[in-house]
Amino acid sequence: MSLSLTGKVAFVTGGSRGIGAAIVRRLAADGAAVAFTYAASAAEADKVASEVAAAGGKALAIKADNTNADEIKAAVSRTVAELGGLDILVNNAGIVLGGPVDEFTLDTFDRMFAVNVRGAFVAIQAAVPHMKEGGRIINNSSVVAHYTAFPGSFAYAMTKGAVSSMTRAIARDLGPRGITINAIEPGPTETDNIKNDAMRDMLRPRMALGRLGSDTEVASFVAYLASPESSFITGSLLTIDGGYSA
C-alpha cells in the first residue's frame, strides 16, 4: 500500500460508482481522507464508504446534485469542517446523453452542461480558497473532447471539450499559488456506460491494446496526479485510452 497522500484531504464528485468509486478507494488507500458526493443512491455510497473503512481508510459520503451549486458548495464546506481541510479536488461527476443533432432537446443539452461543466466550475471555485500550495485539481474529461468516432455524441463532446479548455486556462490562474490543475481524458472504460457485450465488441477493434480500460487503471492515473510526484505537471490534458485515438 502506498501512503503518498497521508495527511491529505480529497473531495471527489460522483464517487459512489464506476470510475468515481475506484478513485475514492485508491486515494484512501494512498492515505488520504476522502469525501465524495453522490446524487441518488445512498446504498451505493454507503457501500463505498464502508469498503474504505474496512480497509483502514476514511471516507465521507455526501449527498449533492452536481446541477445544484448550493449543494456542491455545502459539500465542500462540510468536507473542510469534518476532515480538517482540502488538498485535492477530483471533478469526476458526469453524465452521457446522446442523440442526433436535429433531435437533441435543449433541456437535455442544458442538463448535460449543468452536470459536466457548470458543476465542475462551481466545485473548483468553492475548493480553491481552502487550498494551500501543493493543492491538486484533477478534472475527468474524455477523449471525445478531441475524437468522437460515433454520431450522436456531439453534445457530450462539447461538454468535455469545455472541461479540457477550462482546465488549461485555469492553470494560469492557479500556477502562481502553487496549485496544479490537470484533466485526464479516458477512452472506453468498463463502467455502467458500456451497456452490453455488443457495445464492447464494437469498441474493442478500435483499441490499440485490443481491450477496454478498467476503472482502477484510471484511478491510478488520478492518484499520480494527486501525488507530490506530479508537482511540475499543470494545464495538461492527459489521455488514458488504450490507443483508442491513436
N, C-alpha and C positions, 0 to 999 in steps of 0.2 A: 504494500500500500504506500503510495506517495503521499507526503504530507506537506507539499509545497505551498498550500493555501492555509496552513494553520494560523489561526487568529484573524482570518479574513471573514467578511460577511458578504454574501452574494444574494442578489434578488433576481429571480428568473420569472418572466411572464410565460403563462401557458405551460406550466411544469407538471401537469398531472398525468400526461400520457405521451407516448411516442418519443420523439427526439427530446422534448422538454423534460420528460421524466428521466431519460438517460442522462441529461445534463445535470439535473438535480442530484442524482445518485453519484455521478462522477465528481462533481465539485465537493460534495460532502465527503466522499472517500478520500479526496485530496486534502481534507482538513477544514474546509470552510463550513461555517454555519449558513444554512441556505433557507431563505424564504422564497416561496413560489406562489403564483396565482393560479386559480382555476376558474372557469366560467360557469360550469354546470354541475359536474359530478363530484360531490363531496366524497363519495365512496372511493373513487379512483384516487383523489388527492390524499385522503387519509391512508390509503394503502401505500402510496409512495413515501409519505412521512413516516409510517410505521416501519417500512423496509429500511429507511435510512437510520432510524433509531435502533433497530435490531442489529445493524452493522456497527453501532457505536458512534454514529454521527448525530447531527442536529438539523432538523428541517421543520419549517413552519408553513403550513398551508393557509392561504388567504383567499377567500372568495372575492374576485374582482373581474368585472367585464372589461375587456380591452377597448370597448367602444365608449366607456364611461370615464371621462377624465378625472372626475372626483374620486371614483373608486380606485383608480390607479395611483393617484396622489396619496390617498389614505393608506393604501397598501405599502407604499414606500415609507411613509411616516411610521407605520406600525413596525415595519422591519427595523428601522433605526431605533425605535423606542425599545423593542423587545430583544433585539440581538446586539445592540450596542454600537451601531454604525452602519456604514455601507461602503464597500470597496469595489464590488463587481456587479455590473448590471448586464444581464443577458436578455435581450429582446427576442423572445422566441415565439410568442403568441402569433398565430396567423391562420387564415382560412383560405381555402382554394375553391373558387367558384368559376365555372367556365360556361361558354356558350357562344354561338355565332354572333358576330358583331352587330348584325341587324336585328337580333332578337334579345340582346342583353339589356336587362332593365336598369334604369337609373338607380332604383333602390338597391339592387344587388351591387352595382358599381360603387355606390356610396358606402355600403356596409363593408365591402372588402377594403376600401381605402381607410375607413374608420379603424378597423382592426389592425391591418398590416402596416399602415403608415402613420396615421394620426396617433394611434396608441403608442407606437414606438417613440415618437417625438415627445409625447407627454411624459413617458417614463424617463427619458433622458433628461428632460427639463426638471423633473422632480428629483432625480437622483443626484445630479451634478453638484448642487450646493452642499451635499453631505460628503462628497468625495475629496480625499486628500491626494497629494502627489503619489503616483503609483496606482491610481484608480484605473479600472479597466471597464470598457463598454464593448460588448460583442453583440452585433445585430445579426439575426438569422435572415439572410436574404435568400436568393435562389439563383441557380444557373440560368433560369428562364429570364433573368434580367438582361441577358445577352443572347440567349439561344433558346427559342421556344420549341421548335421541332414539330409541334402539333397545332392544328387550327383550334380556335375557341379559347385560347389561353392568353389572349391579348390583354385583358384587364388584370389578371394575376401578374403577368409580366410587367405591366405598368407599375403596379404596387411595389414589386421587388426592385424594379429599376429605380424607383423613388427612394427606397430604403438604401440601396447601394450609393446613390448620388448624395443622399443626406449624410451618410457615413463619411464619405471623403471630405465633404465640405466642413462638417463639424470638427474634424480633426484639426483644422486651422484655429478654431476657437479654443479647443481644449489643450492643444500642444503646449502652450506656454505655462499651463497649470500642471503639467506632468501627468495628465490623464490621457490614456490612449483609447482610440475607438476604431474598431475594425468590423468588417462584415464577412461572414462565411457565406458561400454560395453553393449549397449542396445540390447535387444532381439526384436522380431517382434513388430513393432510400426506402427500405422496408418499414413502412408505417401504415397507419389506418388509411392514408390517402391512396395507397396502392390497393385497389378494391378486390382484385381477384387474380387467378392464375393467368387468365387471358391477357390482362394488362402487363403482368410480369413477363410473359412470353413475348409480348410486343416490344418491351423495353430492353430486354437482355441483349439482343443483337446490336443495339445502338451503343452498348457499353464496351469500351476498350478492354476492360477486365472481364467481360462476359457475365457479370453479376451485378445486382443492386447493392447499394451500401447498407450498412447497419446503423442503427441509432447510436450504438456505443462508439462506432468509428467517428461519427460527427461529434459526439460528446467529448471524445479525446482531443479533437481539434480545438473545441471551445476551451477545454481545460488548459491547453497550452497557451492560448491567447489570454487567459485569465491569470497566468502564472508570471512570476518575476522574470522568467527567461525570455518573455516576449516584449521586453521593455523598449526596444527600438523599432517596433512594428506599429504603425498607426496610419489611418487613412487608407488601409489596404482592403481590396476585395479579393478574397481568398477562396478559390474553387476547390471543392472536395466532391468530385462527381464520377470517379472511376473511369475517366476518359470519355464521358458522355458527349462533351462538347469538343473533343479533340479533332 
